[in-house]
């Protein structure tokens, strides 16, 4: 059983998640706006825009989970867990192709966020991280309908995006998700 996250770990973890949800929301909204300009891509623009709004609401929900202590101010900023994550998402944001972008969102980004939320539920301790566990469960469930079909054939764009994100260590570095892991 996990002893849970320290206040500093919670601040860094929530800050990294807030940044990731905000960055992903902006990226998907940008993709949706580009797709909305072409009537033949409306079936792609709508789900990208919906997912963007969901991720913006995740960021808002996470805002309330930041430790409210001036001592934690340096760790409360919404910032990427690691600069390689920011670079990876910038690279993914440059992806082209309407269907490919939707596939990346559904088959790479949503599953990665669901994994992060599941790890939080696994490694957080109910006695000190109850609100974080509850939020992770709720936010993870919110994404269940957004994921692509299980076992679907992965396009080259999806495989490339997944590789870039894996090489960066995921949206949130594992040392933040697993108390006691080395940085």
VOLUMNU-966097 format. One line per 3 residues: number of its first residue (from 0); for each residue x, y, z of N, C-alpha, C. Coordinates in nm, 3 decimals. Example, Ala and Ser with C-alpha at 12.3 -4.5 7.8 and 13.67 -1.06 7.14 Angstrom:
BEGIN
0 = 1.319:-0.569:0.780:1.230:-0.450:0.780:1.320:-0.330:0.780; 1.285:-0.225:0.708:1.367:-0.106:0.714:1.290:0.003:0.787
% end
This chain:
BEGIN
0 = 0.084:-0.118:0.000:0.000:0.000:0.000:0.089:0.125:0.000; 0.051:0.220:-0.080:0.127:0.343:-0.092:0.106:0.432:0.030; 0.210:0.505:0.065:0.198:0.603:0.174:0.142:0.734:0.120
3 = 0.123:0.742:-0.009:0.066:0.861:-0.070:0.170:0.962:-0.112; 0.121:1.073:-0.158:0.207:1.180:-0.206:0.232:1.281:-0.095; 0.352:1.337:-0.094:0.379:1.449:-0.004:0.312:1.573:-0.061
6 = 0.308:1.679:0.016:0.247:1.804:-0.032:0.324:1.855:-0.155; 0.456:1.847:-0.151:0.536:1.893:-0.265:0.512:1.804:-0.387; 0.503:1.672:-0.367:0.475:1.582:-0.479:0.338:1.612:-0.538
9 = 0.240:1.635:-0.454:0.106:1.667:-0.503:0.109:1.796:-0.584; 0.178:1.897:-0.532:0.186:2.024:-0.603:0.250:2.007:-0.741; 0.360:1.934:-0.748:0.428:1.911:-0.877:0.343:1.828:-0.971
12 = 0.281:1.722:-0.918:0.198:1.633:-1.000:0.077:1.708:-1.056; 0.006:1.779:-0.970:-0.112:1.852:-1.015:-0.071:1.965:-1.111; 0.040:2.031:-1.084:0.089:2.134:-1.176:0.120:2.078:-1.314
15 = 0.184:1.960:-1.317:0.215:1.896:-1.446:0.088:1.855:-1.519; -0.009:1.802:-1.447:-0.135:1.763:-1.509:-0.214:1.884:-1.558; -0.216:1.991:-1.480:-0.284:2.112:-1.523:-0.223:2.164:-1.653
18 = -0.090:2.163:-1.658:-0.023:2.209:-1.779:-0.058:2.118:-1.897; -0.051:1.987:-1.875:-0.078:1.891:-1.984:-0.221:1.907:-2.036; -0.318:1.915:-1.946:-0.457:1.929:-1.991:-0.477:2.061:-2.065
21 = -0.414:2.168:-2.017:-0.424:2.296:-2.087:-0.359:2.292:-2.223; -0.240:2.235:-2.231:-0.168:2.225:-2.360:-0.244:2.139:-2.458; -0.294:2.024:-2.412:-0.369:1.936:-2.501:-0.498:2.003:-2.548
24 = -0.565:2.074:-2.458:-0.688:2.145:-2.495:-0.659:2.247:-2.605; -0.554:2.325:-2.588:-0.516:2.424:-2.689:-0.482:2.358:-2.823; -0.407:2.249:-2.817:-0.366:2.180:-2.938:-0.488:2.126:-3.013
27 = -0.577:2.060:-2.941:-0.694:2.002:-3.005:-0.788:2.109:-3.058; -0.802:2.219:-2.987:-0.886:2.328:-3.036:-0.826:2.389:-3.163; -0.695:2.400:-3.168:-0.629:2.447:-3.290:-0.654:2.354:-3.407
30 = -0.642:2.224:-3.382:-0.672:2.126:-3.487:-0.817:2.137:-3.531; -0.909:2.150:-3.435:-1.052:2.159:-3.468:-1.079:2.283:-3.553; -1.017:2.394:-3.519:-1.037:2.517:-3.595:-0.987:2.500:-3.739
33 = -0.874:2.434:-3.756:-0.823:2.410:-3.890:-0.917:2.319:-3.970; -0.971:2.219:-3.904:-1.060:2.125:-3.971:-1.197:2.186:-4.000; -1.241:2.277:-3.916:-1.372:2.340:-3.934:-1.377:2.425:-4.060
36 = -1.262:2.468:-4.108:-1.257:2.547:-4.230:-1.291:2.469:-4.355; -1.289:2.338:-4.346:-1.322:2.254:-4.461:-1.448:2.174:-4.429; -1.559:2.204:-4.497:-1.686:2.136:-4.466:-1.677:1.983:-4.470
39 = -1.590:1.931:-4.554:-1.577:1.785:-4.564:-1.510:1.724:-4.441; -1.456:1.810:-4.353:-1.389:1.761:-4.232:-1.468:1.791:-4.105; -1.594:1.828:-4.118:-1.676:1.862:-4.001:-1.687:1.743:-3.905
42 = -1.687:1.622:-3.958:-1.698:1.504:-3.871:-1.575:1.484:-3.785; -1.467:1.550:-3.819:-1.344:1.544:-3.740:-1.336:1.665:-3.646; -1.378:1.780:-3.693:-1.368:1.903:-3.613:-1.451:1.894:-3.486
45 = -1.572:1.842:-3.496:-1.661:1.838:-3.380:-1.605:1.754:-3.265; -1.560:1.630:-3.289:-1.505:1.554:-3.175:-1.376:1.612:-3.120; -1.293:1.674:-3.204:-1.171:1.738:-3.154:-1.207:1.855:-3.064
48 = -1.305:1.935:-3.105:-1.347:2.049:-3.025:-1.410:2.003:-2.893; -1.490:1.898:-2.898:-1.552:1.845:-2.775:-1.445:1.797:-2.679; -1.348:1.723:-2.728:-1.240:1.674:-2.643:-1.158:1.790:-2.587
51 = -1.137:1.891:-2.666:-1.065:2.010:-2.619:-1.138:2.072:-2.500; -1.270:2.086:-2.511:-1.348:2.144:-2.401:-1.342:2.055:-2.277; -1.346:1.923:-2.296:-1.336:1.831:-2.183:-1.202:1.849:-2.110
54 = -1.096:1.859:-2.186:-0.965:1.873:-2.124:-0.949:2.008:-2.055; -1.012:2.111:-2.110:-1.012:2.241:-2.042:-1.086:2.229:-1.908; -1.194:2.152:-1.905:-1.267:2.133:-1.779:-1.185:2.049:-1.682
57 = -1.103:1.957:-1.731:-1.014:1.880:-1.645:-0.914:1.975:-1.578; -0.860:2.066:-1.657:-0.765:2.163:-1.599:-0.832:2.242:-1.488; -0.954:2.287:-1.510:-1.027:2.362:-1.408:-1.049:2.277:-1.282
60 = -1.084:2.151:-1.301:-1.104:2.063:-1.185:-0.974:2.045:-1.108; -0.864:2.034:-1.179:-0.734:2.015:-1.115:-0.687:2.141:-1.042; -0.731:2.258:-1.087:-0.692:2.383:-1.021:-0.724:2.379:-0.871
63 = -0.837:2.322:-0.836:-0.879:2.318:-0.697:-0.803:2.218:-0.612; -0.719:2.137:-0.673:-0.645:2.035:-0.599:-0.504:2.079:-0.562; -0.465:2.198:-0.603:-0.331:2.247:-0.570:-0.322:2.276:-0.421
66 = -0.217:2.231:-0.355:-0.198:2.268:-0.214:-0.195:2.420:-0.201; -0.267:2.469:-0.103:-0.283:2.613:-0.086:-0.188:2.666:0.021; -0.061:2.657:-0.007:0.040:2.702:0.087:0.143:2.784:0.012
69 = 0.180:2.896:0.068:0.281:2.980:0.005:0.415:2.907:-0.004; 0.440:2.814:0.087:0.564:2.737:0.082:0.571:2.649:-0.042; 0.455:2.615:-0.098:0.449:2.530:-0.216:0.445:2.610:-0.346
72 = 0.449:2.742:-0.337:0.437:2.829:-0.455:0.529:2.788:-0.571; 0.655:2.752:-0.546:0.742:2.715:-0.658:0.694:2.590:-0.733; 0.618:2.504:-0.667:0.575:2.378:-0.729:0.430:2.383:-0.777
75 = 0.360:2.492:-0.750:0.219:2.501:-0.786:0.196:2.551:-0.928; 0.299:2.592:-0.995:0.282:2.645:-1.129:0.242:2.535:-1.226; 0.153:2.568:-1.318:0.120:2.475:-1.426:0.238:2.474:-1.521
78 = 0.311:2.364:-1.520:0.432:2.354:-1.601:0.452:2.208:-1.641; 0.516:2.186:-1.756:0.539:2.046:-1.796:0.626:1.975:-1.693; 0.601:1.847:-1.677:0.680:1.767:-1.584:0.827:1.768:-1.624
81 = 0.852:1.778:-1.753:0.987:1.778:-1.806:0.982:1.850:-1.941; 1.087:1.918:-1.978:1.087:1.990:-2.107:1.072:1.895:-2.225; 1.112:1.768:-2.208:1.095:1.674:-2.319:0.948:1.649:-2.348
84 = 0.862:1.663:-2.246:0.718:1.647:-2.267:0.666:1.762:-2.353; 0.709:1.883:-2.322:0.667:1.999:-2.401:0.712:1.983:-2.547; 0.835:1.939:-2.567:0.887:1.919:-2.703:0.809:1.808:-2.775
87 = 0.777:1.702:-2.703:0.701:1.592:-2.764:0.563:1.639:-2.807; 0.495:1.715:-2.722:0.362:1.762:-2.760:0.370:1.865:-2.873; 0.475:1.944:-2.878:0.493:2.035:-2.992:0.510:1.955:-3.121
90 = 0.586:1.848:-3.114:0.606:1.763:-3.232:0.474:1.698:-3.274; 0.399:1.648:-3.178:0.269:1.586:-3.208:0.174:1.691:-3.265; 0.177:1.812:-3.212:0.088:1.919:-3.260:0.111:1.949:-3.408
93 = 0.231:1.924:-3.457:0.262:1.949:-3.598:0.209:1.839:-3.690; 0.145:1.737:-3.635:0.090:1.629:-3.716:-0.012:1.685:-3.814; -0.019:1.622:-3.930:-0.113:1.666:-4.032:-0.210:1.555:-4.066
96 = -0.317:1.594:-4.130:-0.419:1.499:-4.173:-0.533:1.495:-4.073; -0.652:1.522:-4.120:-0.766:1.533:-4.028:-0.797:1.402:-3.956; -0.805:1.294:-4.028:-0.836:1.165:-3.965:-0.722:1.123:-3.874
99 = -0.600:1.149:-3.918:-0.483:1.113:-3.838:-0.482:1.188:-3.705; -0.517:1.315:-3.708:-0.521:1.393:-3.584:-0.625:1.338:-3.488; -0.742:1.306:-3.539:-0.845:1.249:-3.452:-0.799:1.115:-3.396
102 = -0.735:1.033:-3.479:-0.682:0.905:-3.432:-0.576:0.926:-3.324; -0.490:1.024:-3.341:-0.388:1.053:-3.239:-0.456:1.093:-3.108; -0.555:1.179:-3.117:-0.626:1.222:-2.996:-0.690:1.103:-2.925
105 = -0.759:1.021:-3.001:-0.834:0.909:-2.941:-0.747:0.791:-2.901; -0.639:0.767:-2.974:-0.562:0.645:-2.952:-0.425:0.666:-2.887; -0.387:0.792:-2.866:-0.260:0.821:-2.799:-0.284:0.911:-2.678
108 = -0.341:1.027:-2.701:-0.353:1.127:-2.595:-0.453:1.088:-2.487; -0.572:1.044:-2.529:-0.672:1.003:-2.429:-0.625:0.883:-2.348; -0.574:0.777:-2.412:-0.524:0.664:-2.331:-0.411:0.703:-2.237
111 = -0.324:0.795:-2.279:-0.215:0.838:-2.193:-0.268:0.911:-2.070; -0.365:0.998:-2.088:-0.424:1.066:-1.972:-0.497:0.967:-1.883; -0.567:0.872:-1.941:-0.636:0.770:-1.861:-0.535:0.690:-1.780
114 = -0.419:0.660:-1.839:-0.314:0.586:-1.768:-0.265:0.668:-1.649; -0.243:0.797:-1.670:-0.196:0.884:-1.562:-0.298:0.886:-1.449; -0.425:0.904:-1.482:-0.529:0.906:-1.379:-0.535:0.772:-1.304
117 = -0.519:0.661:-1.376:-0.521:0.529:-1.312:-0.400:0.513:-1.218; -0.285:0.561:-1.259:-0.167:0.552:-1.173:-0.184:0.637:-1.047; -0.245:0.751:-1.061:-0.272:0.833:-0.943:-0.360:0.756:-0.845
120 = -0.465:0.694:-0.896:-0.554:0.616:-0.808:-0.480:0.501:-0.743; -0.385:0.443:-0.815:-0.309:0.330:-0.761:-0.209:0.372:-0.655; -0.142:0.485:-0.675:-0.031:0.523:-0.588:-0.067:0.625:-0.481
123 = -0.181:0.688:-0.492:-0.221:0.784:-0.390:-0.276:0.707:-0.269; -0.273:0.770:-0.155:-0.322:0.707:-0.031:-0.451:0.777:0.012; -0.555:0.698:0.038:-0.685:0.757:0.073:-0.680:0.849:0.194
126 = -0.594:0.821:0.291:-0.592:0.903:0.412:-0.538:1.044:0.390; -0.459:1.065:0.284:-0.407:1.200:0.261:-0.433:1.252:0.120; -0.472:1.166:0.028:-0.491:1.206:-0.111:-0.633:1.180:-0.160
129 = -0.729:1.177:-0.069:-0.866:1.141:-0.105:-0.925:1.225:-0.217; -0.908:1.356:-0.211:-0.965:1.443:-0.314:-0.898:1.417:-0.449; -0.768:1.393:-0.447:-0.695:1.364:-0.571:-0.739:1.231:-0.630
132 = -0.759:1.131:-0.545:-0.806:0.999:-0.592:-0.944:1.014:-0.655; -1.032:1.086:-0.587:-1.168:1.105:-0.638:-1.167:1.177:-0.773; -1.088:1.283:-0.782:-1.081:1.359:-0.907:-1.022:1.274:-1.020
135 = -0.918:1.197:-0.990:-0.857:1.112:-1.092:-0.956:1.008:-1.142; -1.035:0.951:-1.053:-1.137:0.855:-1.094:-1.243:0.919:-1.181; -1.289:1.034:-1.141:-1.393:1.105:-1.217:-1.341:1.151:-1.353
138 = -1.222:1.207:-1.356:-1.166:1.256:-1.482:-1.132:1.141:-1.576; -1.083:1.030:-1.520:-1.056:0.913:-1.602:-1.183:0.857:-1.663; -1.289:0.851:-1.584:-1.418:0.803:-1.636:-1.472:0.895:-1.744
141 = -1.449:1.024:-1.727:-1.494:1.122:-1.826:-1.431:1.094:-1.963; -1.310:1.041:-1.963:-1.241:1.013:-2.089:-1.276:0.878:-2.150; -1.345:0.793:-2.075:-1.375:0.658:-2.126:-1.447:0.661:-2.261
144 = -1.537:0.755:-2.279:-1.613:0.763:-2.404:-1.533:0.827:-2.517; -1.421:0.886:-2.485:-1.342:0.959:-2.585:-1.235:0.874:-2.652; -1.206:0.758:-2.595:-1.098:0.674:-2.648:-1.143:0.606:-2.776
147 = -1.045:0.573:-2.858:-1.071:0.498:-2.980:-1.105:0.354:-2.946; -1.155:0.280:-3.044:-1.192:0.141:-3.019:-1.070:0.056:-2.983; -1.089:-0.031:-2.883:-0.980:-0.119:-2.841:-0.945:-0.214:-2.954
150 = -0.816:-0.237:-2.972:-0.770:-0.332:-3.072:-0.774:-0.280:-3.214; -0.803:-0.151:-3.233:-0.808:-0.094:-3.368:-0.667:-0.094:-3.428; -0.660:-0.107:-3.558:-0.532:-0.101:-3.626:-0.475:0.039:-3.610
153 = -0.349:0.046:-3.574:-0.283:0.174:-3.548:-0.220:0.227:-3.677; -0.256:0.348:-3.714:-0.198:0.410:-3.832:-0.053:0.449:-3.802; 0.020:0.483:-3.908:0.158:0.528:-3.891:0.166:0.654:-3.807
156 = 0.069:0.745:-3.824:0.069:0.870:-3.747:0.048:0.841:-3.598; -0.039:0.746:-3.567:-0.065:0.709:-3.427:0.060:0.645:-3.367; 0.122:0.556:-3.441:0.244:0.491:-3.392:0.356:0.592:-3.370
159 = 0.369:0.686:-3.463:0.473:0.788:-3.449:0.447:0.876:-3.327; 0.323:0.920:-3.308:0.289:1.004:-3.193:0.310:0.928:-3.063; 0.269:0.802:-3.060:0.288:0.721:-2.940:0.437:0.705:-2.909
162 = 0.518:0.687:-3.012:0.663:0.674:-2.993:0.725:0.801:-2.938; 0.682:0.915:-2.989:0.734:1.044:-2.942:0.698:1.064:-2.795; 0.573:1.036:-2.761:0.529:1.054:-2.622:0.598:0.955:-2.529
165 = 0.616:0.831:-2.574:0.685:0.730:-2.493:0.831:0.772:-2.469; 0.896:0.821:-2.573:1.036:0.863:-2.560:1.050:0.979:-2.460; 0.946:1.060:-2.448:0.948:1.173:-2.353:0.915:1.127:-2.211
168 = 0.876:1.003:-2.196:0.842:0.952:-2.063:0.696:0.967:-2.027; 0.613:1.001:-2.126:0.470:1.017:-2.102:0.435:1.162:-2.071; 0.308:1.188:-2.053:0.261:1.324:-2.027:0.307:1.371:-1.889
171 = 0.315:1.279:-1.795:0.364:1.309:-1.661:0.471:1.206:-1.628; 0.589:1.253:-1.590:0.699:1.159:-1.564:0.662:1.063:-1.451; 0.707:0.942:-1.465:0.671:0.836:-1.371:0.717:0.864:-1.228
174 = 0.826:0.936:-1.212:0.873:0.965:-1.076:0.774:1.055:-1.002; 0.694:1.134:-1.074:0.590:1.214:-1.009:0.469:1.128:-0.973; 0.442:1.028:-1.055:0.325:0.944:-1.032:0.344:0.838:-0.926
177 = 0.467:0.796:-0.906:0.496:0.686:-0.815:0.583:0.734:-0.700; 0.525:0.759:-0.585:0.605:0.806:-0.471:0.719:0.708:-0.442; 0.834:0.765:-0.417:0.948:0.682:-0.385:1.034:0.644:-0.502
180 = 0.985:0.669:-0.625:1.066:0.640:-0.744:1.171:0.747:-0.760; 1.286:0.711:-0.813:1.388:0.814:-0.837:1.343:0.909:-0.947; 1.390:1.030:-0.938:1.354:1.133:-1.038:1.420:1.105:-1.170
% end
